Every structure is written in C-alpha cells, then in structure tokens.
Amino acid sequence: MQIKLFIPGPTEVKDIVLKKMSTPLIGHRGKEASDLQRSISRKLQKLMFTDSEILLSTSSGSGLMEGAIRSCTRKKAAVFSCGSFGERWYEMALANQVKADCFKVEYGQPTRGAMVDEVIKSGEYDLVTITHNETSTGVMNPINEIADVMRKYPGIVFCVDTVSSLGGVSIPVDELGIDICISSSQKCLGLPPGLSLCSISEKAISAAREVKYRGMYFDLLKLYEYMKKKDYQYPSTPSLSHMFALDYQLDLIFEEGMENRFKRHMAMANIVRKWANDNFKLFPEEEYASNTVTCIENTRGISVQQLNQILGMKGFAISNGYGKLKEKTFRIAHMGDITIEEIEELLAVIDEILKKEV
Ligand SMILES: *Cc1c(COP(=O)(O)O)cnc(C)c1O
C-alpha cells in the first residue's frame, strides 16, 4: 500500500512530477542544460520575489547551509536557534572552524527581533543565520521583525533557512533584505529529495571574496562564478532528473497561483491547529505557529509510535517529535501539494484511532 506522507519532508510528489524525473538524460555541458537551469533560476526568482541570482546544488538543503556559513563568514557568525535545525547551523560552523556563537531560546519559543538586535549591536558579527520555519518545534519565526533589525546592519550577511517554508509561505527575499535564502526540494516545493537551492546577493558574494578557505563542493563563490561564466551550468554533474521535475513543478505552482498556494497552506494550518487545541495542545505559542507543520504537545500521553503504526496500516504517516521532543510532541505536516480534503481525511482517521485504540 502506498502511504500518504504528512511528515515534514519528504512530502507527497504528484505522479506527473515524479514522471518528469524519468525524462531521458541530456549532456550537462550542452545548451539544453543551460536553458533548463536558466529557466529554473528565473522561475525561482519569481517564487522568491528576488533579483538576486539563484544557485542550485545537488545535495539536500544542509549542503548549502554549510556552504553559506563557511563561504561568507569573515569574522564571526551569530547563529540564532530555536530548535534542532538552528543548532545544526552552529554545528556546521564548528566543524568548519568558522568562528560562531549560538543564541538559543527555549524549544517552542521564537527568535525575536529584539534578541537579534541585542546580540549583533556589539559589532562582533558579520553573518547572521535564522531558521525561518523551525520544523522540529513547529515555530515560524517573525521574519519581518527580524528583517527590520537586520536593515540597521548593512554590513552583516543575512542568511535564512527556508527549507520547510519556501513554496508554502510568501518569502519576499529582496523586501526582507535576505542575502542567502536556502531551501530544499523535498518539502513545500513538493519534489523528491536531493536538490537544494538558494538566492545569493551581491553582498554575500563580496563577503565570500574575502574568505580564503571556502571548501570546495559547497564554495558558494565558486558555484556563482562558474554559473555566471558557463551560462547557468555548474562545476560538477548536477542531478538533471531533479532539474526536469523542478522546472515543471514550478510551472504547476504558478498555475495554482502563488497567493492561492500560500492561502491553502494557511487554511490547512488553521484546521490542524484547531484540531490540536481541541484534542491536545499546540506546542508553540499560537502567534508563532508554523503554516507548514504543526507541532502538537502530547498532553494525553498517547503512544505516538503506536498511533503512527496504526495510521500506517491505514495508509497514512505523521511524524513523532524531533530529537528530545520525541513522544512529548508529534508533528503533522501540511506542506507541498497536500490538499485541505486530505488533511481533513487524516484528522478524521486519527480521531477514529484515538477513540478506541491508543
Ligand atoms: C529539513 C530541514 C533542514 C534540512 O534539510 P535537508 O534538505 O534535509 O538537508 C534544514 N532546516 C529545516 C528548517 C528543515 O526543515
């Protein structure tokens, strides 16, 4: 039986999009490859509301996150974390000998603008990382408020992880002043895992020029310069199969309409949040609850693992809590191409199970 995925990545992929992955291959040094990758870049600029160039990487999102913090930190990075994915950025800095400090809030809480201001006004930092949508806790950080603070510090490179929000929530990159906005294929974009992408500003490129050791595969400056010189091609062989699917999926996203897509995510979030409040409790404060994944506090002490096992027999999958939040919370993702009807169906099935079985 095929299991319908309500987990925060990978998400459901439409059959027609999946089929695009099996398009016969083309050479990656030909005009066709340039045309394909240029087309994707233009479409992603539209989705991200940006004039900055786009970089594509045959890796999951973590690759570009590591590339960003390593390639663009000259002095020291300020990593703001409200969960596991924020912390990951700090681990990447340490593993690459990039100087960094990590500023955490309690799980379930957001990173606030005032907190960012308080930290970066010291002048010690020249790069900031923010997790827009913290998938481990279901918190969506107040990116407008943070962007307002960042505007006061034009020398700092502003990096944002939008892995679990781009394609589900409006992220106006230029308006927010984001220098590097990173995402992955397998979440709200509704594609198989294995491809990541980012926007990269002139400021971020200038910063990278001042960094001597930027690594190799994820050297953002090298990727940028190669792409510019070689008409949207990349130094290594890219996953062209993903490119075919992404180019097509972006058309489908525009066909649905970006605003409609964002509204659908909001509507699904509202349904799941209401269900969570009626049956359990939302883990984050409602004001900061994510529009793409809902993290629910397990106030009834059910066995999440058992719930998921039974769901599996009925053809559905949700997620347990992440890391130390396992069994204490569980998560229902409503991202990508999942519909309102499918979310309602899932919740009805969970209701049935909770009535008698767990
Ligand atoms: C999934 C996720 C990541 C990791 O992305 P990969 O594509 O698995 O490397 C990073 N940040 C957030 C917020 C995520 O949800």
The ligand as an ORCA input file, in Angstrom:
! r2SCAN-3c Opt
* xyz 0 1
  C      14.513     19.575      6.626
  C      15.160     20.788      7.170
  C      16.533     21.012      7.047
  C      17.445     20.001      6.473
  O      17.272     19.964      5.135
  P      17.857     18.751      4.258
  O      17.304     19.081      2.921
  O      17.310     17.501      4.863
  O      19.321     18.834      4.348
  C      17.047     22.197      7.486
  N      16.264     23.133      8.045
  C      14.951     22.945      8.198
  C      14.151     24.022      8.816
  C      14.359     21.772      7.765
  O      13.047     21.585      7.904
*
